[in-house]
Amino acid sequence: MTREPLWPALPGGATITAHPVDDPAAPAVVVLPGGGYTRLADHEGEPVARWLNSLGVAAYVARYRVAPHRFPLPLLDAARAVRWVRHRTAAAKVGVLGFSAGGHLAGLLATESGPMLAEGPHDEVDAAAARPDLAVLCYPVVRFDDAPDTHRGSVQSLLGGAASAGELSVDRRVNARTPPTFLWHTADDASVPVSNSLHLAAALAGHGVPVELHVYPHGRHGLGLAEEEPRVAGWTAGCAAFLADHFR
């Protein structure tokens, strides 16, 4: 396990921690912990990487910049992480897995059509593709407009004084090129309403994108691997099957 800066010229900035597996050509997943764009939840990082390793999947935990840093810096960090993995490894496919606000960030990355490049200086990493081959979004923040189910804390932290930005609502950004997506949520999530995932699943299906959605009746927000909730913990088995299908 090694941690490196994503941007060598920015000490103290975003980092990536590698959790490789024995097969250098194994598929890889970039993990984006949640935290409302104000912090990064540790239990949604390294433990998730170890679980992915148990499936034979290489994992890379990206600690992207959060408040007081604003958009688009977290998205540039996430894009750089995918590029870094493609440049540094032999992985044929690279996915992205995010929780809560990290799920929003993963969704932005999966639906972005622009270059997602920092102003510079550029290096050989920037030549790699940033769009992931699949996305796993766990109780994600999806809505970023003035809807009642928008997570206002994430909006405030990512945008600062801006009231909202509908163009950052992931469900509005979906098109036929969006990669296959796995979603899970709990029906009584009191922080990020389940309607976020429902809206996104409907948008994905409407554009013919392969989508798998799991909604569990009960469970607090921020469960991570959900080891304390055996019923919800079943998401990992469903996700493992999804990864096996789409990493073939």
Wavefront OBJ file of the C-alpha trace (Angstrom):
o trace
v 0.000 0.000 0.000
v 1.563 3.248 -1.136
v 0.224 6.812 -1.163
v 1.364 9.262 -3.802
v 0.378 12.811 -4.754
v -1.952 12.996 -7.742
v -0.400 16.312 -8.694
v 3.357 16.242 -7.951
v 3.544 20.029 -8.257
v 0.879 20.506 -5.552
v 2.275 19.313 -2.196
v -0.468 18.767 0.340
v -3.071 18.291 -2.383
v -4.981 15.257 -3.579
v -3.416 11.807 -3.154
v -3.956 8.280 -4.400
v -3.271 5.132 -2.395
v -2.660 1.923 -4.313
v -4.006 -1.444 -3.154
v -2.814 -3.721 -5.962
v -3.429 -7.439 -6.439
v -1.032 -10.077 -7.747
v -2.283 -9.916 -11.341
v -0.863 -6.738 -12.936
v -3.579 -6.853 -15.615
v -6.455 -7.181 -13.114
v -9.341 -4.722 -13.492
v -9.114 -1.682 -11.233
v -11.487 0.568 -9.312
v -10.883 4.114 -8.084
v -12.590 4.576 -4.699
v -14.000 8.002 -3.792
v -15.046 8.268 -0.114
v -17.915 10.524 0.886
v -18.104 13.329 3.402
v -20.304 16.068 1.954
v -17.352 17.706 0.163
v -16.125 18.856 3.595
v -14.126 15.795 4.684
v -13.390 12.241 3.567
v -14.798 9.288 5.500
v -12.055 6.788 6.324
v -14.431 3.808 6.531
v -15.416 4.398 2.890
v -11.808 4.202 1.724
v -9.274 1.593 2.809
v -11.793 -1.061 4.013
v -13.545 -0.846 0.655
v -10.218 -1.244 -1.129
v -9.499 -4.408 0.866
v -12.935 -5.790 -0.045
v -12.267 -5.109 -3.740
v -8.905 -6.857 -3.408
v -10.725 -9.935 -2.074
v -12.571 -10.040 -5.422
v -9.306 -9.934 -7.357
v -9.821 -6.262 -8.239
v -7.046 -3.709 -7.765
v -8.205 -0.658 -5.791
v -6.978 2.921 -5.640
v -8.324 5.247 -2.958
v -8.370 8.862 -4.129
v -8.348 11.536 -1.454
v -9.663 14.415 -3.537
v -9.756 18.050 -2.475
v -12.755 19.237 -0.453
v -13.898 22.595 1.009
v -12.557 25.222 1.037
v -11.604 23.973 -2.431
v -14.464 24.390 -4.889
v -15.720 22.901 -8.124
v -14.195 21.842 -10.491
v -11.155 20.876 -8.390
v -12.631 17.636 -6.935
v -13.689 16.555 -10.438
v -10.221 17.282 -11.812
v -8.766 15.173 -8.984
v -11.114 12.250 -9.729
v -10.324 12.434 -13.437
v -6.623 12.541 -12.666
v -6.993 9.435 -10.475
v -8.517 7.412 -13.316
v -5.857 8.673 -15.704
v -3.137 7.825 -13.153
v -4.377 4.227 -12.862
v -4.550 3.814 -16.631
v -1.062 5.244 -17.027
v 0.581 3.342 -14.200
v -1.065 -0.090 -14.537
v -1.960 -2.677 -17.156
v -5.643 -2.746 -16.148
v -7.804 -3.321 -19.214
v -10.797 -1.702 -17.515
v -11.040 0.926 -14.770
v -14.195 1.613 -12.792
v -15.094 4.185 -10.175
v -16.883 3.606 -6.851
v -18.146 6.461 -4.705
v -20.145 6.984 -1.531
v -22.560 9.865 -0.861
v -20.796 13.036 -2.091
v -18.109 10.724 -3.463
v -20.946 9.038 -5.344
v -21.905 12.423 -6.764
v -18.302 12.951 -7.823
v -18.153 9.487 -9.414
v -21.411 10.271 -11.216
v -20.037 13.570 -12.505
v -16.977 11.763 -13.808
v -19.045 9.050 -15.502
v -21.251 11.622 -17.260
v -18.653 14.260 -18.158
v -17.926 14.821 -21.852
v -15.306 17.555 -21.479
v -11.537 17.097 -21.179
v -11.395 17.398 -17.351
v -7.828 18.691 -17.528
v -6.173 21.162 -15.217
v -4.614 24.239 -16.799
v -1.139 22.741 -16.496
v 1.644 21.945 -16.479
v 0.668 18.695 -18.222
v 2.496 15.381 -18.194
v 2.179 11.891 -19.662
v -0.579 10.968 -17.185
v -2.874 13.533 -18.801
v -2.772 11.617 -22.079
v -4.796 8.738 -20.604
v -8.591 8.592 -20.792
v -10.524 9.822 -17.753
v -13.978 8.329 -18.396
v -14.491 5.169 -16.285
v -15.702 1.895 -17.787
v -18.338 1.479 -15.071
v -19.641 3.268 -11.988
v -20.764 2.067 -8.558
v -22.664 4.743 -6.640
v -23.501 4.081 -2.999
v -26.288 6.220 -1.467
v -25.164 8.965 -3.858
v -25.939 12.647 -3.862
v -27.523 13.078 -7.299
v -29.684 16.205 -7.259
v -27.846 19.527 -7.259
v -30.696 21.906 -8.003
v -33.442 23.458 -5.904
v -35.398 20.216 -5.494
v -36.498 19.264 -1.959
v -34.303 16.144 -2.036
v -31.112 18.044 -2.861
v -28.395 17.655 -0.232
v -27.820 21.323 0.530
v -24.641 20.726 2.511
v -22.890 19.186 -0.482
v -24.022 22.047 -2.721
v -22.736 24.651 -0.272
v -19.396 22.921 0.235
v -18.732 22.321 -3.453
v -19.995 25.631 -4.804
v -19.522 28.050 -1.926
v -21.955 30.944 -2.212
v -23.770 29.569 -5.258
v -27.298 28.514 -4.377
v -27.436 25.544 -6.751
v -26.215 24.271 -10.086
v -28.689 22.122 -11.965
v -26.031 21.217 -14.506
v -24.283 19.291 -11.727
v -27.346 17.120 -11.110
v -26.072 13.736 -12.266
v -29.465 12.569 -13.562
v -29.577 15.516 -15.982
v -26.158 14.653 -17.395
v -26.860 11.048 -18.402
v -26.695 10.090 -22.064
v -26.284 6.906 -24.097
v -22.497 7.000 -23.563
v -22.777 6.836 -19.756
v -21.111 3.607 -18.570
v -22.980 0.761 -16.817
v -23.955 1.822 -13.308
v -24.704 0.008 -10.043
v -26.708 1.921 -7.414
v -27.757 1.177 -3.876
v -29.569 3.195 -1.230
v -31.750 2.719 1.841
v -35.383 3.763 1.679
v -35.276 5.664 4.959
v -31.971 7.489 4.419
v -32.552 10.712 6.379
v -29.587 12.612 4.936
v -29.689 11.927 1.198
v -33.211 10.796 0.222
v -33.547 7.602 -1.797
v -35.249 9.626 -4.531
v -31.748 10.696 -5.598
v -30.964 7.147 -6.719
v -34.471 6.627 -8.126
v -34.169 9.678 -10.370
v -30.762 8.559 -11.585
v -31.862 4.975 -12.248
v -34.798 6.257 -14.294
v -32.502 8.525 -16.324
v -30.057 5.699 -16.992
v -32.787 3.290 -18.053
v -34.339 5.970 -20.244
v -31.082 6.272 -22.182
v -30.569 2.536 -22.494
v -27.641 2.438 -20.075
v -27.254 -0.868 -18.182
v -28.285 -0.083 -14.601
v -28.747 -2.128 -11.445
v -30.527 -0.574 -8.445
v -30.867 -2.018 -4.932
v -33.071 -0.285 -2.353
v -33.025 -1.646 1.192
v -35.901 -0.847 3.571
v -33.841 0.429 6.507
v -30.399 1.771 7.246
v -28.745 5.032 8.168
v -26.766 7.140 5.753
v -23.044 6.452 5.492
v -23.024 2.698 6.109
v -20.046 1.947 3.884
v -19.659 -1.822 3.678
v -22.665 -2.008 6.056
v -21.162 -4.702 8.245
v -23.383 -3.527 11.117
v -26.513 -4.121 9.002
v -26.432 -7.695 7.644
v -29.453 -7.116 5.412
v -27.903 -4.080 3.744
v -24.468 -5.696 3.617
v -25.840 -7.792 0.781
v -25.025 -4.913 -1.530
v -21.462 -6.184 -1.727
v -22.549 -9.531 -3.190
v -24.718 -7.783 -5.762
v -21.908 -5.416 -6.614
v -19.411 -8.272 -6.928
v -21.674 -9.902 -9.529
v -22.046 -6.589 -11.351
v -18.269 -6.111 -11.456
v -17.758 -9.667 -12.701
v -20.282 -9.092 -15.495
v -18.870 -5.787 -16.690
v -15.169 -6.430 -16.142
v -15.233 -9.475 -18.431
l 1 2 3 4 5 6 7 8 9 10 11 12 13 14 15 16 17 18 19 20 21 22 23 24 25 26 27 28 29 30 31 32 33 34 35 36 37 38 39 40 41 42 43 44 45 46 47 48 49 50 51 52 53 54 55 56 57 58 59 60 61 62 63 64 65 66 67 68 69 70 71 72 73 74 75 76 77 78 79 80 81 82 83 84 85 86 87 88 89 90 91 92 93 94 95 96 97 98 99 100 101 102 103 104 105 106 107 108 109 110 111 112 113 114 115 116 117 118 119 120 121 122 123 124 125 126 127 128 129 130 131 132 133 134 135 136 137 138 139 140 141 142 143 144 145 146 147 148 149 150 151 152 153 154 155 156 157 158 159 160 161 162 163 164 165 166 167 168 169 170 171 172 173 174 175 176 177 178 179 180 181 182 183 184 185 186 187 188 189 190 191 192 193 194 195 196 197 198 199 200 201 202 203 204 205 206 207 208 209 210 211 212 213 214 215 216 217 218 219 220 221 222 223 224 225 226 227 228 229 230 231 232 233 234 235 236 237 238 239 240 241 242 243 244 245 246 247 248
